[in-house]
Amino acid sequence: MVNIGAITTAVSGSVGVLKEIGSIAKRAGNREINEHLLDLQQRIIEVQGLLTELISENETLRRRIAELENAAKTEGELKFEESAYWMVRDGKRFDGPLCPNCWDDKRKSVHLTPNESRGLYYCGVCKSGPFIIGEDKRASIAFVSSGPSKFNEVL
């Protein structure tokens, strides 16, 4: 892997060396060398700016890679059951229910919030729901058909 810190140090050090050489050329009275050194110094400063942009882009890409790796790992443990996602290991649920809309749209694992009515869940992030989960589905279906449909109204 490229050591960006070492490159930054080398470029910064080059600017210092060029300043020293420029000072020597100026004392010696060699205007042509001094002009070329100033041009070279300007180009190295431009390289420093590009290197700063590269470092920023590299950090952004590393974060994105980590997010995608985490999403891929999570996806390998997800199972869709009862209108929601569940984290499953060794065939057993260990976390959930998770919002299917948040996962499918943004690859975010967001826990659903249970409602006062048994078996009804809502998402506090995307405000979707109700999701009917659990054994008492008939009571939940009756509540949904007669009750409000927005998350904030139900809570």
Helices and strands as residue ranges (DSSP letters): H 4-28, H 31-77, E 78-81, E 84-89, E 92-98, H 100-106, E 112-114, E 120-123, E 131-132, H 137-146, H 151-154
